[in-house]
Amino acid sequence: MPKEAAHRSSPPTRARRRAPARSAEQIALLSQIEQVAQGLAATFAPFCEVVVHDLLDPKHAILAIHNNLSGRRIGDPTTELGLARIADPDYPQVIANYANQFSDGRQAKSTSVGIKDSSGEYIAALCLNVDLTLFRSLQSVVGQFTAIDGDTGLTESLDPAGAEAIRQRIDQFAARLSTAPRALKAAERRALLRELKDSGCMEVRRAMDVVARHLGVSRATVYGDAK
């Protein structure tokens, strides 16, 4: 799918109509939201459309639209969701991963984040619309590729016996420290190796290799930590 150029509003576009009065705070918030939208769009291009809605001007709400997948334009009106937020300040601020659809029928997954000013009024919305078409095609291909024939009656493991027990102990150790196995520091790895040795896990065939791969370090590092 070709990446479409990001569209942003320009001063001449805004100048052709009388914009509603905005406080300095609201202007600053809208400006910052546009910067956030630009960053998100660059990160998730070309599969995710990112739109900034100015809810203070609902008839011409779209301030910016990046990775344009919906065919909308700057100055187009806001959506029903935007109108609902304008009508009700207590409307949910974050609505994530809801089913949506582009005008040509493509399925989408959307997230909408309402932005309030210090008075609690909704002034903007940041919306992300992900085109699911390609991902569903990939899902089908991957599903076919990873399918296993269960009619052979054969099972085999290339993993050393007891390797999963070692990985589970490592995960439990890291969880107690509120971290991930690959984020363990040297002193923590040494404590882990002592615990694995005391539990008999290091007697498992190729235990050093299993530990090294799960921690994301070299086998030599594991040997050093085990001393």
N, CA, C and O of each residue as an XYZ file, in Angstrom:
908
protein
N       0.848     -1.189      0.000
C       0.000      0.000      0.000
C       0.882      1.237      0.000
O       1.735      1.369      0.878
N       0.714      2.135     -0.935
C       1.585      3.313     -0.993
C       1.341      4.226      0.173
O       0.208      4.388      0.625
N       2.395      4.817      0.656
C       2.276      5.757      1.769
C       1.880      7.114      1.222
O       2.557      7.675      0.361
N       0.779      7.631      1.731
C       0.334      8.925      1.272
C       0.971     10.015      2.118
O       1.259      9.800      3.296
N       1.184     11.142      1.546
C       1.832     12.241      2.262
C       0.938     12.732      3.370
O      -0.283     12.779      3.224
N       1.548     13.100      4.481
C       0.793     13.638      5.611
C       0.249     15.005      5.237
O       0.936     15.820      4.622
N      -1.006     15.240      5.621
C      -1.636     16.515      5.321
C      -1.745     17.328      6.600
O      -2.164     16.811      7.636
N      -1.376     18.573      6.532
C      -1.472     19.445      7.702
C      -2.153     20.731      7.289
O      -2.060     21.176      6.145
N      -2.838     21.312      8.252
C      -3.530     22.560      7.961
C      -2.521     23.682      7.793
O      -1.438     23.649      8.377
N      -2.877     24.660      7.006
C      -1.982     25.785      6.758
C      -2.688     27.072      7.128
O      -3.918     27.118      7.139
N      -1.937     28.122      7.432
C      -2.562     29.390      7.813
C      -3.585     29.902      6.816
O      -4.633     30.390      7.237
N      -3.331     29.815      5.485
C      -4.348     30.308      4.549
C      -5.671     29.565      4.682
O      -6.735     30.167      4.544
N      -5.614     28.237      4.954
C      -6.852     27.472      5.098
C      -7.653     27.977      6.275
O      -8.871     28.129      6.183
N      -6.978     28.240      7.382
C      -7.686     28.701      8.569
C      -8.169     30.147      8.398
O      -9.186     30.547      8.965
N      -7.437     30.901      7.625
C      -7.770     32.321      7.501
C      -9.052     32.553      6.714
O      -9.667     33.612      6.834
N      -9.462     31.575      5.913
C     -10.641     31.772      5.090
C     -11.937     31.724      5.889
O     -12.993     32.097      5.380
N     -11.863     31.272      7.120
C     -13.064     31.271      7.952
C     -12.724     31.885      9.312
O     -11.557     31.961      9.697
N     -13.716     32.304     10.001
C     -13.502     32.910     11.318
C     -13.409     31.797     12.354
O     -14.399     31.121     12.632
N     -12.240     31.608     12.917
C     -12.029     30.562     13.915
C     -12.644     30.975     15.246
O     -12.643     32.159     15.580
N     -13.164     30.030     16.005
C     -13.729     30.353     17.314
C     -12.652     30.866     18.263
O     -11.473     30.541     18.118
N     -13.064     31.653     19.213
C     -12.119     32.197     20.190
C     -11.527     31.069     21.026
O     -12.234     30.149     21.437
N     -10.232     31.151     21.270
C      -9.559     30.129     22.063
C      -8.652     30.810     23.074
O      -8.083     31.869     22.808
N      -8.527     30.190     24.228
C      -7.603     30.718     25.226
C      -6.181     30.342     24.849
O      -5.953     29.483     23.998
N      -5.231     31.000     25.497
C      -3.822     30.682     25.237
C      -3.534     29.223     25.589
O      -2.748     28.563     24.909
N      -4.168     28.722     26.647
C      -3.970     27.324     27.046
C      -4.473     26.382     25.956
O      -3.800     25.408     25.617
N      -5.641     26.667     25.413
C      -6.221     25.803     24.386
C      -5.373     25.800     23.114
O      -5.190     24.759     22.484
N      -4.863     26.960     22.748
C      -4.004     27.051     21.570
C      -2.737     26.215     21.774
O      -2.298     25.504     20.871
N      -2.166     26.309     22.962
C      -0.943     25.550     23.256
C      -1.211     24.054     23.240
O      -0.404     23.280     22.726
N      -2.343     23.646     23.803
C      -2.679     22.224     23.823
C      -2.858     21.684     22.409
O      -2.342     20.616     22.079
N      -3.585     22.415     21.579
C      -3.803     21.981     20.204
C      -2.481     21.853     19.451
O      -2.289     20.915     18.677
N      -1.579     22.791     19.680
C      -0.284     22.744     19.019
C       0.511     21.514     19.439
O       1.140     20.862     18.605
N       0.483     21.199     20.723
C       1.227     20.042     21.215
C       0.624     18.736     20.719
O       1.349     17.787     20.418
N      -0.701     18.687     20.634
C      -1.362     17.477     20.140
C      -0.973     17.218     18.691
O      -0.787     16.069     18.291
N      -0.852     18.281     17.905
C      -0.434     18.105     16.518
C       0.977     17.521     16.439
O       1.267     16.724     15.547
N       1.851     17.910     17.360
C       3.200     17.354     17.378
C       3.179     15.869     17.744
O       3.896     15.064     17.150
N       2.350     15.517     18.730
C       2.210     14.113     19.121
C       1.699     13.287     17.946
O       2.193     12.190     17.684
N       0.704     13.824     17.242
C       0.128     13.125     16.091
C       1.183     12.876     15.025
O       1.231     11.797     14.434
N       2.023     13.864     14.781
C       3.062     13.715     13.762
C       4.044     12.613     14.142
O       4.477     11.836     13.292
N       4.390     12.553     15.421
C       5.311     11.509     15.870
C       4.714     10.122     15.784
O       5.380      9.177     15.360
N       3.456      9.995     16.187
C       2.790      8.697     16.106
C       2.664      8.234     14.657
O       2.879      7.063     14.342
N       2.314      9.167     13.790
C       2.136      8.825     12.377
C       3.437      8.344     11.758
O       3.441      7.391     10.980
N       4.536      8.996     12.097
C       5.830      8.584     11.558
C       6.218      7.199     12.066
O       6.848      6.425     11.345
N       5.846      6.888     13.300
C       6.194      5.608     13.900
C       5.398      4.462     13.286
O       5.943      3.386     13.039
N       4.109      4.689     13.041
C       3.225      3.607     12.608
C       2.843      3.679     11.129
O       1.934      2.975     10.690
N       3.526      4.519     10.364
C       3.268      4.589      8.923
C       3.645      3.251      8.275
O       4.573      2.587      8.737
N       2.941      2.848      7.216
C       1.792      3.528      6.593
C       0.462      2.920      6.990
O      -0.553      3.189      6.348
N       0.446      2.096      8.048
C      -0.750      1.324      8.363
C      -1.730      2.033      9.287
O      -2.855      1.570      9.473
N      -1.312      3.153      9.865
C      -2.138      3.812     10.870
C      -2.368      5.273     10.503
O      -1.425      6.058     10.399
N      -3.615      5.618     10.313
C      -4.000      7.010     10.085
C      -4.109      7.710     11.441
O      -4.698      7.172     12.379
N      -3.545      8.895     11.535
C      -3.594      9.658     12.792
C      -4.244     11.006     12.497
O      -3.812     11.746     11.613
N      -5.296     11.305     13.264
C      -6.104     12.496     12.984
C      -6.238     13.337     14.251
O      -6.468     12.810     15.340
N      -6.090     14.643     14.091
C      -6.332     15.587     15.192
C      -7.633     16.323     14.909
O      -7.785     16.959     13.866
N      -8.574     16.230     15.853
C      -9.857     16.926     15.741
C      -9.885     18.120     16.699
O      -9.581     17.977     17.883
N     -10.241     19.266     16.194
C     -10.447     20.459     17.013
C     -11.924     20.502     17.384
O     -12.762     20.869     16.559
N     -12.246     20.133     18.611
C     -13.642     20.051     19.027
C     -14.234     21.418     19.354
O     -15.428     21.528     19.633
N     -13.402     22.461     19.320
C     -13.927     23.813     19.498
C     -14.523     24.346     18.193
O     -15.204     25.372     18.182
N     -14.259     23.645     17.114
C     -14.770     24.045     15.799
C     -15.263     22.787     15.082
O     -14.672     22.376     14.083
N     -16.340     22.170     15.583
C     -16.739     20.842     15.103
C     -17.091     20.768     13.622
O     -16.945     19.706     13.018
N     -17.547     21.857     13.021
C     -17.895     21.820     11.603
C     -16.666     21.796     10.702
O     -16.746     21.409      9.536
N     -15.535     22.211     11.249
C     -14.269     22.195     10.496
C     -13.185     21.597     11.397
O     -12.124     22.192     11.588
N     -13.463     20.426     11.941
C     -12.693     19.931     13.077
C     -11.311     19.407     12.731
O     -10.388     19.548     13.533
N     -11.142     18.815     11.575
C      -9.873     18.136     11.304
C      -8.753     19.158     11.098
O      -8.718     19.892     10.111
N      -7.850     19.174     12.065
C      -6.690     20.073     11.999
C      -5.526     19.435     11.267
O      -4.791     20.114     10.549
N      -5.356     18.138     11.444
C      -4.234     17.428     10.825
C      -4.653     15.998     10.567
O      -5.384     15.397     11.355
N      -4.183     15.459      9.454
C      -4.441     14.051      9.145
C      -3.190     13.486      8.472
O      -2.757     13.964      7.423
N      -2.626     12.462      9.101
C      -1.378     11.860      8.629
C      -1.636     10.430      8.167
O      -2.532      9.759      8.679
N      -0.854      9.971      7.205
C      -1.041      8.632      6.636
C      -2.506      8.459      6.233
O      -3.175      7.523      6.673
N      -2.984      9.355      5.410
C      -4.419      9.452      5.117
C      -4.953      8.168      4.488
O      -4.650      7.859      3.335
N      -5.749      7.427      5.252
C      -6.347      6.183      4.781
C      -7.846      6.323      4.528
O      -8.437      5.500      3.829
N      -8.452      7.349      5.085
C      -9.908      7.502      5.014
C     -10.361      8.436      3.896
O     -11.548      8.484      3.576
N      -9.434      9.175      3.301
C      -9.806     10.101      2.245
C     -10.377     11.410      2.733
O     -10.837     12.222      1.931
N     -10.356     11.633      4.045
C     -10.854     12.906      4.570
C      -9.837     14.010      4.365
O      -8.684     13.759      4.013
N     -10.283     15.244      4.591
C      -9.405     16.390      4.370
C      -9.400     17.309      5.576
O     -10.301     17.265      6.413
N      -8.375     18.139      5.652
C      -8.321     19.176      6.677
C      -9.526     20.088      6.506
O      -9.855     20.505      5.396
N     -10.180     20.391      7.622
C     -11.373     21.232      7.590
C     -12.667     20.450      7.547
O     -13.743     21.037      7.662
N     -12.589     19.111      7.382
C     -13.801     18.295      7.420
C     -14.374     18.273      8.832
O     -13.645     18.508      9.796
N     -15.667     17.994      8.967
C     -16.295     18.014     10.286
C     -15.852     16.847     11.158
O     -15.257     15.882     10.678
N     -16.151     16.954     12.434
C     -15.801     15.899     13.372
C     -16.763     14.727     13.230
O     -17.761     14.812     12.514
N     -16.460     13.651     13.909
C     -17.271     12.436     13.860
C     -18.355     12.471     14.940
O     -18.422     13.404     15.740
N     -19.194     11.445     14.946
C     -20.222     11.333     15.978
C     -19.591     11.225     17.357
O     -20.133     11.729     18.341
N     -18.453     10.571     17.420
C     -17.752     10.450     18.697
C     -17.312     11.817     19.205
O     -17.406     12.108     20.398
N     -16.833     12.647     18.292
C     -16.443     13.996     18.682
C     -17.622     14.807     19.175
O     -17.510     15.534     20.163
N     -18.756     14.689     18.493
C     -19.960     15.410     18.914
C     -20.426     14.936     20.282
O     -20.910     15.730     21.088
N     -20.280     13.635     20.544
C     -20.683     13.101     21.849
C     -19.835     13.685     22.963
O     -20.340     13.969     24.050
N     -18.542     13.867     22.698
C     -17.674     14.455     23.720
C     -18.013     15.928     23.946
O     -17.982     16.415     25.076
N     -18.337     16.632     22.860
C     -18.707     18.042     22.993
C     -19.958     18.177     23.854
O     -20.068     19.096     24.666
N     -20.891     17.259     23.670
C     -22.167     17.333     24.393
C     -22.053     16.886     25.844
O     -22.867     17.285     26.677
N     -21.050     16.060     26.157
C     -20.965     15.484     27.502
C     -19.517     15.457     27.979
O     -18.743     14.606     27.541
N     -19.137     16.372     28.869
C     -17.764     16.388     29.392
C     -17.386     15.109     30.135
O     -16.204     14.824     30.328
N     -18.406     14.330     30.555
C     -18.136     13.083     31.268
C     -18.009     11.880     30.335
O     -17.830     10.749     30.787
N     -18.102     12.133     29.040
C     -17.943     11.041     28.077
C     -16.541     10.456     28.245
O     -15.596     11.202     28.503
N     -16.385      9.130     28.102
C     -15.058      8.511     28.322
C     -13.953      9.203     27.542
O     -14.107      9.528     26.365
N     -12.847      9.418     28.219
C     -11.741     10.136     27.594
C     -10.940      9.241     26.645
O     -10.418      9.712     25.635
N     -10.846      7.963     26.971
C     -10.111      7.030     26.116
C     -11.038      5.894     25.703
O     -11.612      5.206     26.547
N     -11.176      5.707     24.398
C     -11.907      4.562     23.860
C     -10.933      3.848     22.930
O     -10.576      4.366     21.872
N     -10.513      2.663     23.333
C      -9.407      1.993     22.634
C      -9.858      0.744     21.891
O     -10.710     -0.014     22.355
N      -9.260      0.558     20.728
C      -9.379     -0.689     19.968
C     -10.817     -1.061     19.625
O     -11.210     -2.219     19.767
N     -11.597     -0.091     19.178
C     -12.972     -0.413     18.783
C     -13.036     -0.636     17.271
O     -12.236     -0.092     16.510
N     -14.004     -1.447     16.861
C     -14.156     -1.784     15.445
C     -14.622     -0.565     14.666
O     -15.498      0.176     15.112
N     -14.031     -0.368     13.505
C     -14.388      0.763     12.658
C     -14.312      0.305     11.202
O     -13.948     -0.838     10.925
N     -14.653      1.188     10.285
C     -14.646      0.827      8.872
C     -14.413      2.066      8.029
O     -15.039      3.103      8.253
N     -13.506      1.960      7.052
C     -13.291      3.053      6.116
C     -14.431      3.095      5.106
O     -15.199      2.140      4.980
N     -14.532      4.207      4.391
C     -15.662      4.408      3.488
C     -15.713      3.385      2.362
O     -16.779      3.148      1.793
N     -14.563      2.768      2.029
C     -14.545      1.774      0.958
C     -14.744      0.354      1.471
O     -14.604     -0.611      0.720
N     -15.073      0.230      2.763
C     -15.370     -1.081      3.325
C     -14.227     -1.750      4.051
O     -14.441     -2.771      4.705
N     -13.015     -1.215      3.964
C     -11.898     -1.820      4.675
C     -12.128     -1.771      6.180
O     -12.551     -0.753      6.727
N     -11.843     -2.888      6.835
C     -12.010     -2.954      8.276
C     -10.852     -2.235      8.978
O      -9.708     -2.273      8.526
N     -11.177     -1.593     10.070
C     -10.165     -0.837     10.810
C     -10.337     -1.065     12.306
O     -11.402     -1.454     12.784
N      -9.262     -0.813     13.016
C      -9.287     -0.791     14.482
C      -8.920      0.619     14.913
O      -7.895      1.156     14.493
N      -9.752      1.215     15.749
C      -9.557      2.629     16.083
C      -9.409      2.850     17.583
O      -9.938      2.105     18.407
N      -8.670      3.902     17.896
C      -8.555      4.386     19.278
C      -8.727      5.897     19.248
O      -8.144      6.585     18.411
N      -9.533      6.400     20.169
C      -9.792      7.832     20.243
C      -9.497      8.328     21.656
O      -9.985      7.774     22.642
N      -8.697      9.373     21.729
C      -8.324      9.955     23.020
C      -8.823     11.396     23.062
O      -8.391     12.232     22.269
N      -9.719     11.676     23.975
C     -10.223     13.027     24.133
C      -9.268     13.866     24.976
O      -8.699     13.383     25.955
N      -9.101     15.118     24.585
C      -8.186     16.022     25.296
C      -9.000     17.148     25.927
O      -9.776     17.820     25.247
N      -8.819     17.348     27.234
C      -9.538     18.399     27.963
C      -8.582     19.516     28.360
O      -7.382     19.299     28.528
N      -9.133     20.700     28.506
C      -8.330     21.791     29.059
C      -8.496     21.799     30.571
O      -9.145     20.913     31.128
N      -7.922     22.782     31.236
C      -7.938     22.804     32.698
C      -9.328     23.005     33.291
O      -9.542     22.742     34.474
N     -10.267     23.466     32.481
C     -11.636     23.639     32.963
C     -12.454     22.361     32.852
O     -13.594     22.309     33.315
N     -11.876     21.326     32.237
C     -12.594     20.071     32.070
C     -13.387     19.986     30.781
O     -14.150     19.039     30.593
N     -13.225     20.953     29.890
C     -13.949     20.956     28.617
C     -13.137     20.196     27.567
O     -11.922     20.364     27.462
N     -13.830     19.359     26.793
C     -13.155     18.698     25.678
C     -12.845     19.730     24.610
O     -13.732     20.443     24.139
N     -11.576     19.803     24.232
C     -11.199     20.755     23.190
C     -10.655     20.065     21.937
O     -10.582     20.672     20.869
N     -10.275     18.789     22.077
C      -9.669     18.104     20.934
C      -9.783     16.605     21.113
O     -10.123     16.108     22.188
N      -9.493     15.899     20.038
C      -9.420     14.439     20.082
C      -8.279     13.987     19.179
O      -8.077     14.516     18.085
N      -7.556     13.016     19.657
C      -6.479     12.405     18.879
C      -6.927     10.994     18.522
O      -7.147     10.170     19.410
N      -7.064     10.710     17.233
C      -7.641      9.446     16.794
C      -6.657      8.668     15.928
O      -5.990      9.227     15.057
N      -6.583      7.367     16.188
C      -5.728      6.464     15.420
C      -6.606      5.400     14.762
O      -7.401      4.737     15.427
N      -6.451      5.249     13.456
C      -7.230      4.271     12.702
C      -6.275      3.333     11.972
O      -5.564      3.746     11.057
N      -6.265      2.068     12.384
C      -5.346      1.085     11.812
C      -6.075      0.273     10.745
O      -7.141     -0.289     10.998
N      -5.495      0.220      9.563
C      -6.039     -0.593      8.468
C      -5.692     -2.061      8.742
O      -4.518     -2.433      8.765
N      -6.725     -2.895      8.950
C      -6.500     -4.293      9.305
C      -6.335     -5.204      8.096
O      -6.026     -6.385      8.252
N      -6.534     -4.673      6.901
C      -6.543     -5.511      5.708
C      -5.256     -6.307      5.565
O      -5.289     -7.531      5.437
N      -4.122     -5.615      5.585
C      -2.847     -6.298      5.404
C      -2.564     -7.255      6.548
O      -2.068     -8.359      6.322
N      -2.869     -6.853      7.762
C      -2.566     -7.689      8.920
C      -3.367     -8.978      8.882
O      -2.870    -10.033      9.276
N      -4.609     -8.897      8.408
C      -5.409    -10.115      8.332
C      -4.877    -11.051      7.245
O      -4.935    -12.272      7.391
N      -4.363    -10.481      6.165
C      -3.754    -11.312      5.133
C      -2.498    -11.996      5.685
O      -2.272    -13.184      5.457
N      -1.698    -11.231      6.406
C      -0.501    -11.807      7.012
C      -0.857    -12.877      8.036
O      -0.180    -13.900      8.141
N      -1.928    -12.630      8.790
C      -2.362    -13.593      9.795
C      -2.723    -14.920      9.138
O      -2.405    -15.990      9.658
N      -3.389    -14.837      7.992
C      -3.762    -16.052      7.269
C      -2.532    -16.806      6.774
O      -2.456    -18.030      6.880
N      -1.562    -16.050      6.227
C      -0.347    -16.677      5.721
C       0.440    -17.315      6.857
O       0.905    -18.449      6.735
N       0.590    -16.590      7.962
C       1.350    -17.114      9.099
C       0.651    -18.330      9.687
O       1.301    -19.302     10.073
N      -0.686    -18.272      9.756
C      -1.435    -19.408     10.275
C      -1.213    -20.657      9.447
O      -1.075    -21.754      9.988
N      -1.179    -20.490      8.133
C      -0.937    -21.620      7.252
C       0.487    -22.148      7.417
O       0.722    -23.357      7.423
N       1.427    -21.219      7.549
C       2.831    -21.614      7.658
C       3.105    -22.361      8.958
O       3.899    -23.302      8.972
N       2.455    -21.952     10.055
C       2.736    -22.543     11.367
C       1.829    -23.719     11.689
O       1.927    -24.291     12.775
N       0.943    -24.092     10.762
C       0.052    -25.222     11.008
C       0.858    -26.511     11.153
O       1.837    -26.730     10.440
N       0.433    -27.348     12.077
C       1.117    -28.611     12.363
C       0.180    -29.765     12.066
O      -0.999    -29.721     12.417
N       0.704    -30.802     11.416
C      -0.089    -31.987     11.109
C      -0.167    -32.848     12.353
O       0.822    -33.456     12.764
N      -1.348    -32.896     12.950
C      -1.520    -33.662     14.182
C      -1.882    -35.106     13.953
O      -2.115    -35.836     14.916
N      -1.939    -35.548     12.701
C      -2.363    -36.920     12.408
C      -1.202    -37.905     12.355
O      -1.424    -39.102     12.178
N       0.030    -37.427     12.505
C       1.175    -38.327     12.387
C       1.369    -39.183     13.624
O       1.959    -40.261     13.555
N       0.865    -38.698     14.770
C       1.050    -39.432     16.010
C       2.434    -39.274     16.597
O       2.762    -39.930     17.586
N       3.256    -38.417     16.008
C       4.619    -38.224     16.481
C       4.747    -36.915     17.233
O       4.152    -35.909     16.846
N       5.520    -36.924     18.303
C       5.878    -35.697     19.006
C       7.377    -35.740     19.271
O       7.942    -36.799     19.545
N       8.000    -34.596     19.186
C       9.437    -34.533     19.388
C       9.787    -33.177     19.971
O       9.131    -32.184     19.657
N      10.801    -33.117     20.807
C      11.275    -31.858     21.356
C      12.766    -31.753     21.133
O      13.520    -32.686     21.408
N      13.182    -30.601     20.630
C      14.607    -30.339     20.452
C      15.171    -29.595     21.652
O      16.348    -29.236     21.672
N      14.317    -29.363     22.663
C      14.716    -28.648     23.861
C      15.245    -29.645     24.878
O      14.633    -30.696     25.069
N      16.367    -29.353     25.541
C      16.864    -30.280     26.556
C      15.831    -30.507     27.645
O      15.106    -29.584     28.018
N      15.760    -31.723     28.156
C      14.826    -32.019     29.248
C      15.122    -31.111     30.431
O      16.271    -30.995     30.856
N      14.087    -30.466     30.964
C      14.253    -29.583     32.108
C      14.509    -28.143     31.745
O      14.583    -27.299     32.638
N      14.651    -27.817     30.442
C      14.946    -26.443     30.025
C      13.803    -25.493     30.384
O      14.034    -24.356     30.796
N      12.575    -25.972     30.223
C      11.435    -25.101     30.525
C      11.380    -24.775     32.015
O      11.007    -23.664     32.391
N      11.748    -25.727     32.859
C      11.778    -25.481     34.304
C      12.802    -24.404     34.646
O      12.569    -23.574     35.525
N      13.934    -24.421     33.950
C      14.956    -23.393     34.175
C      14.414    -22.028     33.782
O      14.566    -21.056     34.522
N      13.781    -21.956     32.619
C      13.238    -20.671     32.162
C      12.179    -20.146     33.119
O      12.119    -18.945     33.382
N      11.348    -21.032     33.638
C      10.311    -20.610     34.579
C      10.924    -20.062     35.860
O      10.451    -19.063     36.402
N      11.978    -20.716     36.344
C      12.634    -20.229     37.561
C      13.274    -18.860     37.331
O      13.236    -17.989     38.200
N      13.861    -18.687     36.149
C      14.444    -17.384     35.828
C      13.367    -16.312     35.781
O      13.556    -15.222     36.321
N      12.243    -16.606     35.144
C      11.139    -15.648     35.067
C      10.616    -15.298     36.452
O      10.329    -14.135     36.736
N      10.492    -16.307     37.320
C      10.006    -16.069     38.679
C      10.981    -15.202     39.463
O      10.575    -14.304     40.199
N      12.269    -15.478     39.299
C      13.289    -14.681     39.979
C      13.203    -13.222     39.532
O      13.219    -12.314     40.362
N      13.112    -13.002     38.230
C      13.030    -11.628     37.716
C      11.754    -10.945     38.171
O      11.770     -9.753     38.479
N      10.645    -11.681     38.218
C       9.368    -11.100     38.642
C       9.431    -10.623     40.085
O       8.832     -9.604     40.432
N      10.154    -11.357     40.929
C      10.291    -10.928     42.322
C      11.013     -9.598     42.425
O      10.810     -8.844     43.377
N      11.853     -9.312     41.449
C      12.588     -8.046     41.433
C      11.900     -6.989     40.581
O      12.435     -5.900     40.375
N      10.695     -7.324     40.082
C       9.917     -6.400     39.239
C      10.700     -5.971     38.004
O      10.725     -4.796     37.636
N      11.332     -6.946     37.381
C      12.095     -6.657     36.174
C      11.950     -7.814     35.202
O      11.202     -8.756     35.463
N      12.655     -7.749     34.093
C      12.636     -8.802     33.090
C      13.957     -9.557     33.120
O      14.974     -8.988     33.517
N      13.971    -10.825     32.709
C      15.215    -11.598     32.754
C      16.385    -10.916     32.048
O      17.510    -10.951     32.545
N      16.135    -10.305     30.912
C      17.220     -9.691     30.150
C      17.661     -8.347     30.735
O      18.636     -7.752     30.275
N      16.932     -7.873     31.755
C      17.310     -6.606     32.390
C      18.047     -6.829     33.715
O      18.387     -5.866     34.402
N      18.292     -8.080     34.074
C      18.988     -8.365     35.334
C      20.415     -7.825     35.296
O      21.118     -7.963     34.295
N      20.829     -7.216     36.390
C      22.187     -6.716     36.503
C      23.124     -7.845     36.941
O      22.678     -8.929     37.318
N      24.428     -7.572     36.885
C      25.417     -8.615     37.160
C      25.221     -9.246     38.537
O      25.247    -10.469     38.667
N      25.025     -8.415     39.568
C      24.846     -8.948     40.924
C      23.583     -9.793     41.012
O      23.549    -10.806     41.712
N      22.542     -9.368     40.295
C      21.296    -10.127     40.302
C      21.453    -11.443     39.556
O      20.884    -12.459     39.955
N      22.229    -11.428     38.466
C      22.473    -12.675     37.746
C      23.243    -13.669     38.619
O      22.972    -14.870     38.590
N      24.197    -13.164     39.387
C      24.967    -14.053     40.257
C      24.061    -14.690     41.317
O      24.185    -15.876     41.621
N      23.148    -13.881     41.874
C      22.195    -14.428     42.847
C      21.287    -15.461     42.188
O      20.959    -16.484     42.788
N      20.887    -15.186     40.957
C      20.047    -16.133     40.222
C      20.782    -17.448     39.998
O      20.216    -18.521     40.204
N      22.042    -17.368     39.577
C      22.809    -18.595     39.322
C      22.974    -19.414     40.588
O      22.936    -20.643     40.537
N      23.157    -18.749     41.732
C      23.251    -19.495     42.998
C      21.943    -20.213     43.288
O      21.930    -21.359     43.737
N      20.840    -19.513     43.021
C      19.525    -20.119     43.272
C      19.290    -21.306     42.340
O      18.766    -22.335     42.765
N      19.671    -21.167     41.090
C      19.503    -22.266     40.140
C      20.373    -23.464     40.521
O      19.950    -24.614     40.402
N      21.590    -23.179     40.979
C      22.484    -24.257     41.384
C      21.949    -24.990     42.606
O      21.977    -26.219     42.665
N      21.454    -24.214     43.596
C      20.935    -24.824     44.821
C      19.713    -25.689     44.538
O      19.477    -26.678     45.233
N      18.928    -25.320     43.513
C      17.716    -26.075     43.199
C      18.001    -27.285     42.315
O      17.104    -28.082     42.044
N      19.246    -27.424     41.866
C      19.598    -28.547     41.018
C      19.378    -28.296     39.540
O      19.618    -29.186     38.724
N      18.922    -27.092     39.173
C      18.631    -26.811     37.772
C      19.872    -26.835     36.895
O      19.793    -27.132     35.703
N      21.014    -26.523     37.484
C      22.223    -26.456     36.666
C      22.765    -27.838     36.317
O      23.746    -27.955     35.582
N      22.127    -28.888     36.845
C      22.512    -30.248     36.493
C      21.862    -30.691     35.182
O      22.221    -31.725     34.618
N      20.898    -29.893     34.703
C      20.214    -30.215     33.448
C      21.200    -30.116     32.294
O      22.066    -29.241     32.276
N      21.061    -31.017     31.337
C      21.926    -30.991     30.163
C      21.827    -29.658     29.441
O      20.727    -29.172     29.178
N      22.960    -29.069     29.121
C      23.070    -27.786     28.419
C      22.397    -26.646     29.198
O      21.870    -25.707     28.603
N      22.422    -26.739     30.525
C      21.792    -25.716     31.354
C      22.397    -24.334     31.114
O      21.672    -23.340     31.076
N      23.706    -24.267     30.955
C      24.368    -22.980     30.736
C      23.852    -22.312     29.467
O      23.631    -21.101     29.439
N      23.664    -23.106     28.423
C      23.160    -22.554     27.169
C      21.735    -22.028     27.331
O      21.389    -20.964     26.817
N      20.916    -22.791     28.054
C      19.526    -22.381     28.267
C      19.483    -21.060     29.030
O      18.740    -20.151     28.660
N      20.275    -20.954     30.088
C      20.311    -19.732     30.901
C      20.811    -18.561     30.065
O      20.228    -17.478     30.100
N      21.882    -18.773     29.319
C      22.466    -17.691     28.521
C      21.452    -17.155     27.512
O      21.299    -15.941     27.376
N      20.762    -18.044     26.806
C      19.789    -17.596     25.798
C      18.635    -16.851     26.453
O      18.163    -15.849     25.913
N      18.172    -17.323     27.608
C      17.018    -16.686     28.248
C      17.381    -15.332     28.849
O      16.538    -14.438     28.929
N      18.624    -15.185     29.268
C      19.073    -13.905     29.823
C      19.593    -12.963     28.741
O      19.784    -11.773     28.991
N      19.822    -13.490     27.547
C      20.329    -12.649     26.466
C      21.782    -12.265     26.649
O      22.204    -11.184     26.239
N      22.550    -13.155     27.268
C      23.979    -12.903     27.475
C      24.768    -14.071     26.888
O      24.193    -15.069     26.454
N      26.080    -13.932     26.883
C      26.915    -14.990     26.340
C      27.067    -16.131     27.348
O      26.841    -15.967     28.547
N      27.458    -17.292     26.816
C      27.715    -18.446     27.695
C      28.867    -18.137     28.648
O      28.858    -18.571     29.800
N      29.855    -17.390     28.166
C      30.992    -17.033     29.015
C      30.546    -16.157     30.187
O      31.064    -16.274     31.297
N      29.573    -15.276     29.919
C      29.060    -14.428     31.006
C      28.388    -15.263     32.066
O      28.560    -15.012     33.259
N      27.616    -16.264     31.644
C      26.938    -17.134     32.602
C      27.978    -17.904     33.426
O      27.826    -18.046     34.640
N      29.037    -18.400     32.767
C      30.096    -19.089     33.506
C      30.729    -18.168     34.538
O      31.002    -18.579     35.666
N      30.959    -16.925     34.145
C      31.556    -15.967     35.062
C      30.630    -15.678     36.254
O      31.085    -15.578     37.393
N      29.345    -15.548     35.978
C      28.396    -15.265     37.059
C      28.234    -16.455     38.000
O      27.902    -16.286     39.173
N      28.469    -17.652     37.483
C      28.276    -18.865     38.287
C      29.441    -19.144     39.231
O      29.324    -19.972     40.135
N      30.572    -18.451     39.023
C      31.741    -18.699     39.874
C      31.536    -18.166     41.283
O      32.425    -18.293     42.126
